[in-house]
Amino acid sequence: MTERRVSTNLEGKTAFVTGATRGIGRAIAVALHEAGACVVGTGTGASDDGGPLQEYVRADFESLAGIRACADVVRRIAPDILVNNAGINKIAPFAEIALEDFLRIQQVNVTAPFVFCQAAIPGMRGRAWGRIVSVSSVWGKISKAQRASYSASKFALDGMMLALATEHAADGILANCVAPGFTDTELTRKVLGDAGIAKIIEAVPIGRLASVEEIARFVVWLVSPDNTYLTGQNIAIDGGFSRV
């Protein structure tokens, strides 16, 4: 039997990626570009800074007007692939969480993906093909102290993708979440420092942080034509952390 090699050829596909200028989002944008997709992405800075994007959209999802303006771009380009990656977090004891902070986190992490999915679905349905991936978190599968706002948003994202996947499977649209664990990004190193990272690694069975490229490669497979049956899932990429 001839072994079938997995192809991630995305020539002719258009992808829209939020939070595409750094960390996991940038790695996903690069990987999609390398697989042949035309990538449109968002960020909060003035420009894409020479990255892999064919079109850059400066967007502020803490503003409903910013979300609506970005949704207009999604409708205009009618992407084959949507990756909801942008997200924010603020750690605080449960009883001390300001309502404004809780609502702001839900708006960026849940409302924006909801609106972008609504904007992308008509084009995907018209082609009878579409792929949506929302980047959740290990804290969207388990949780811990001071993560109430963030976990609420990421569990909600999982539920939303599951409902979407169920409703639109017949339209050829597959929708999933990926839930990265501790990932080696500039922000992770800035927040945790070497000592904090060393402590976290002790709790990860594989014994290291994930690389952004590892997350990106899996996302590219999920949104590729090679994925023909996997939908409605929230898949942890965490080195086994959430299972031990």
C-alpha positions in Angstrom: 0.0 0.0 0.0 1.3 3.4 -0.9 1.5 5.7 2.1 -0.6 8.9 1.6 1.3 12.0 2.6 -0.7 14.8 4.2 -0.8 17.9 2.1 -1.3 21.4 3.4 -1.6 23.0 0.0 -3.9 26.0 0.5 -3.3 27.6 -2.9 -6.4 29.6 -3.9 -7.7 29.8 -0.3 -8.1 33.1 1.6 -7.6 33.2 5.3 -8.6 35.8 7.9 -6.6 35.7 11.1 -7.2 37.9 14.1 -4.2 38.9 16.3 -1.9 38.0 13.5 1.1 40.2 14.4 2.7 38.3 17.3 2.9 35.1 19.2 0.7 32.2 18.1 -1.3 34.4 15.7 1.8 35.4 13.8 3.0 31.9 13.6 -0.4 30.8 12.2 -0.3 33.6 9.6 3.2 32.6 8.5 2.3 28.9 8.3 -0.9 29.7 6.3 1.1 31.9 4.0 3.8 29.2 3.5 1.0 26.7 2.7 -0.1 29.0 -0.2 -3.0 30.9 1.3 -3.7 34.6 0.9 -3.7 35.8 4.4 -5.5 38.9 5.7 -4.9 39.6 9.4 -5.5 42.0 12.2 -3.5 43.7 14.9 -3.5 46.7 17.1 -0.4 48.4 15.8 0.0 50.8 13.0 1.3 48.2 10.5 2.1 44.6 10.0 5.8 45.4 10.0 6.7 43.4 6.9 5.0 40.2 8.0 3.2 37.5 5.9 -0.1 39.4 5.4 -1.4 40.4 2.0 -3.7 42.8 3.7 -3.4 44.2 7.2 -6.4 45.5 9.2 -5.7 47.6 12.3 -8.5 46.8 14.7 -9.5 47.4 18.3 -11.9 44.7 19.5 -12.5 46.5 22.8 -14.7 48.8 20.7 -17.9 47.5 19.2 -17.4 49.9 16.3 -14.0 48.3 15.8 -15.6 44.8 15.7 -18.2 45.9 13.2 -15.6 47.5 11.0 -13.5 44.4 11.0 -16.6 42.3 10.2 -17.1 44.4 7.2 -13.7 43.4 6.0 -14.6 39.7 6.6 -17.7 40.1 4.5 -15.8 41.8 1.7 -13.1 39.2 1.4 -15.4 36.2 2.2 -12.6 34.0 3.5 -12.4 30.3 3.1 -10.7 30.1 6.4 -11.3 32.0 9.6 -8.9 31.9 12.6 -10.1 33.7 15.7 -6.9 34.1 17.6 -7.0 37.6 19.2 -7.7 37.5 23.0 -7.0 39.3 26.2 -6.7 38.3 29.9 -6.6 39.9 33.3 -5.9 37.9 36.4 -7.8 38.8 39.5 -9.4 37.2 42.6 -13.0 36.3 41.8 -14.6 38.7 44.4 -12.4 41.5 43.1 -13.1 41.3 39.4 -14.4 44.6 38.1 -17.5 44.2 36.0 -16.0 46.4 33.3 -13.0 44.1 33.0 -15.1 41.0 32.9 -17.3 42.4 30.1 -14.3 43.7 28.2 -12.7 40.3 28.2 -15.9 38.6 27.0 -16.2 41.2 24.2 -12.8 40.6 22.8 -12.6 36.9 23.4 -16.2 35.9 22.6 -18.3 38.7 21.0 -15.7 39.5 18.3 -15.3 35.8 17.2 -19.1 35.5 17.2 -19.5 38.5 14.9 -16.7 37.4 12.6 -18.1 33.9 12.3 -21.5 35.4 11.3 -19.7 37.5 8.7 -17.8 34.6 7.2 -20.5 31.9 7.1 -22.5 33.2 4.1 -19.4 33.0 1.8 -18.4 29.6 3.1 -22.0 28.3 2.7 -22.1 29.5 -0.8 -19.0 27.6 -1.7 -20.1 24.6 0.4 -16.7 24.7 2.1 -15.2 26.5 5.0 -12.9 26.0 8.0 -13.1 27.9 11.3 -10.7 27.6 14.1 -10.9 29.6 17.4 -7.9 29.7 19.6 -9.1 28.8 23.1 -6.7 27.9 26.0 -5.9 25.2 28.4 -7.9 27.4 30.8 -10.9 26.7 28.5 -10.7 23.0 29.4 -9.6 23.3 33.1 -9.2 26.4 35.3 -7.5 27.7 38.4 -7.7 30.6 40.9 -8.0 34.1 39.5 -8.9 32.9 35.9 -12.7 33.4 36.2 -13.0 36.0 33.5 -10.6 34.3 31.1 -12.0 30.8 31.6 -15.5 32.0 31.3 -14.6 33.5 27.9 -12.8 30.4 26.6 -15.4 27.9 27.8 -17.9 30.1 26.0 -15.8 30.0 22.8 -15.8 26.2 22.9 -19.6 26.1 23.3 -20.1 28.6 20.5 -17.9 26.6 18.1 -19.7 23.4 19.0 -23.1 24.9 18.2 -21.8 26.4 15.0 -20.2 23.1 14.0 -23.4 21.2 14.6 -25.6 23.7 12.7 -23.3 24.1 9.7 -21.8 20.7 9.1 -24.2 20.1 6.3 -23.0 23.3 4.6 -19.4 21.9 4.4 -18.2 24.1 7.3 -16.0 22.5 9.9 -15.4 24.4 13.2 -13.1 23.6 16.0 -11.2 25.1 18.9 -7.6 24.5 19.7 -6.5 25.0 23.4 -2.8 25.7 23.7 -1.1 25.1 26.9 2.0 27.0 28.1 3.6 28.3 24.9 7.0 29.9 24.4 6.1 33.4 23.4 7.6 36.8 24.2 4.7 37.5 26.5 5.1 34.2 28.4 8.7 34.9 29.1 8.0 38.5 30.1 5.2 37.5 32.5 6.7 34.4 34.0 10.4 34.8 33.8 12.9 32.0 33.8 12.0 30.8 37.3 8.3 30.7 36.6 8.8 28.8 33.4 11.0 26.3 35.1 8.3 25.7 37.7 5.6 25.3 35.0 7.7 22.8 33.0 7.8 20.5 36.0 4.0 20.1 35.6 4.1 19.4 31.8 4.7 15.7 31.0 6.6 16.5 27.9 8.9 18.6 30.0 9.0 21.8 27.9 6.9 24.7 26.6 5.1 24.4 23.2 6.6 26.3 20.3 4.3 28.6 18.4 5.1 26.7 15.3 3.7 23.5 16.8 0.4 25.2 17.4 0.4 26.7 14.0 1.1 23.5 12.1 -1.9 21.8 13.7 -4.1 24.8 12.9 -3.0 24.6 9.3 -4.0 21.0 9.1 -7.4 21.7 10.7 -8.2 24.3 8.1 -6.8 22.4 5.2 -8.7 20.1 2.7 -7.0 17.2 4.5 -9.4 17.7 7.4 -12.6 16.2 6.2 -14.2 14.8 9.4 -13.0 16.6 12.5 -15.4 19.2 13.7 -17.0 20.4 17.0 -13.9 19.7 19.0 -11.8 21.6 21.6 -8.3 20.1 21.2 -5.7 20.7 23.9 -2.1 21.2 22.6 -0.5 21.2 26.0 2.1 18.5 26.3 -0.3 16.5 28.5 -0.7 19.2 31.1 -4.5 19.1 31.4 -4.7 15.3 31.5 -2.5 14.6 34.6 
